[in-house]
């Protein structure tokens, strides 16, 4: 679970390519929920928008697990 205390570690892991797909979705869900996705460098906002547009995460930051799990079948 991503918290305000460990968020930087997740961002660093993302930047280094160390997060798996689930961790990446959880990170961007967290960043969308607290608005940081739109305040960090441009890539974060663009990627967050792409996850929303592709229905992985809704505009409120909730992960669409039904959709994600369907894609993993």
N, C-alpha and C positions, 0 to 999 in steps of 0.2 A: 504494500500500500504506500502510495506516495503522500508524504506530508510536507508541510512547509519546512520542516527541519532537514529532510533528506532530498528535497527537490533538486538542489544543486548537484548532488551525486547522480541523480537520474539524468539531468541535462548533460553532465559531463560524459556519462555512459552513452547517451544518444550521440553526442558529438564524436565520440571515438568508435561508434558502430558496435558497441557492446550490448545493446538492448535487443531482446528478441521482439517479435511482432506484438505479443501481448503487452510487454512492458512499454513498448512505443505507444500503443493505443492508450494505455493507462496514463502515461506521461502527458500526452496531448489532451486527453480528457481532463486531467488536472489543470493544465495550462489554459484550456478553454473555460473551464468552470470559474477560475479565479481571474480571468481576463489577461493573464500574462502572455498568452499566445499572440496577442495583438500589440504588445509592447516590447517584445524581444526583437532581435534582428529579423529582417524581412522573411527569411526562410521559414521561421516558425509560424508566422501568420499565414503564409502561402500554403504550407503543408497542412495546417489546421483547417483552412478553408477547403482544401482538396479532400481531407477526410470527411468533412461535413457534406460537401457536394457529392461524394461517393457513398454516402449513407453509412459510413463506419461509425460516426459519432454524430449526435444531433447538435443543434445550435446551442443547447444548454450544457453540452459536455458529456452527456450520457452515452456510453458505448452501446451500440446496437448489436448485442451479443448474438441474437438470433441470426442476423445477417452475416456476421463474422463467422459463426459456426457453420452456417450453410455453405459458405465459400470454402471452408476447410474440409468438407466431405469429399 
